[in-house]
Amino acid sequence: MNLKEWAASQGVAYVTARRQYAAGKLPVPTYRLGRLIMVGEPLAGSAPTVGQTVVYACVSSADQRAELDRQVARVAVRATGQGIAVDRVVTEVRSAFTGHREKFLALLRDPGHDRG
């Protein structure tokens, strides 16, 4: 679960949890998943070693950047809930109608190429 969800479940303000994370004083293990702060241990070794699992999220305009985090969180929580370790996150701000989604197309061409 992400830090915001964890804070709500614990009755702690998100700002307080964020400060504790920054100070390294959260009582639970955390890790980064793209721009998100996830609570708990990352699932290691639970996915087959055939490939990697990439969470891809896209919005069509810069004012929707906050939606990227929500998309990534939804997909990552679903994947980890099913025992699938997420290896990396790829996000971009591009219109889906034009088909000019460079990072997505790069993933299709060479999944190991784009690291961001």
N, C-alpha and C positions, 0 to 999 in steps of 0.2 A: 504494500500500500504506500501511497505517497505521503510526504510529511504533513500536508494539510489534512488529509483524512485521518492520519494517526493522531494529530493534535486534537481534532474534534472528538475522536473516540476516547481520548484521555481527559477531556474537559480542560484542555490547555489552549490558550490563544495561539493562533498560528505564528504571530509575531514573536511570542515567547519561545516557541519551539524552534523557530528559525534562528533566534539569537543563541539558544543552547547549542544548536547544530554548528553555528559559526565558531562558538567557543570550544567545541569538542566535548560538551558536557551532557549530551543526550544519554539517557539510560538504556538505549537500544542501539544495535548496530545500524548504520546507514551506509548508503552508497549512491553515487550519482548515476543517473540514467538519462543521458542527454542533458537537458536543462533541469530535469526533475531531481528531487531528493527523495529517494525511496528508503523506507524503513524495513529492517529485517536483513537477512543474509541473502545475497544473490544466489540463485539456484545454479550450482556448478555441477556439471557432469550429468544433468538430468536429461538433456537433449542428446539425440544421436550426434556423433561426431562427423556425420556426412557433410554437413554444411554449417551455415550459421543462420541465426534468426535475427532479422532486421525489422525494426519497427519503422515504418515510413508514414509520415504525416505531411499534409500539404494544405495550405490555405491560399486563397486567391488574392489577398491584399495585405499590406503591411499592418493595417489597423486590426487585423484578426490574429495577430501573433499569439495572443493569450490562448486562443483556441488550439494552437499547436500543442501546448502543454496538456490541455484536456484530452486531446486525441491520443497523444502518446501515453498518458496515464491510463486511459481506458483500455488500450490495446495491451500495454505492458501488464496491467493487473490481470487481464483475461489470460494472457499467455502464461504468466507465472502461476496463476491458479490452476492451470492445466499441466503444470510441471515442465513448461517449456522455458528454458533460459534465454533471455534476450541478450544477444551479443553486442548490438549497437543500435543507435537511433539515427535516422536520417530525416531531416525536415527541410522543407523549402517553401518559399512564398512565390507561387506561380499560378497562372490561370490554367485550369484543366482543359478548358475549351480550345486553347491554342495548341496544345500538345507539346509545348516547349518546357517540359519538366526535365531539365538536364540531369539532376541527381537521380530521379526515378529511372530515366533511360540508362544512365550509367550503371545502376544496380542491375538492370536487366542484361546489359552487355557483359559486365564483369562485377559480380557481387563483392569481390574483395577490393575493388579499385577505390571507391569513394569512402573515405573514413570520417565523414562529418555530417 
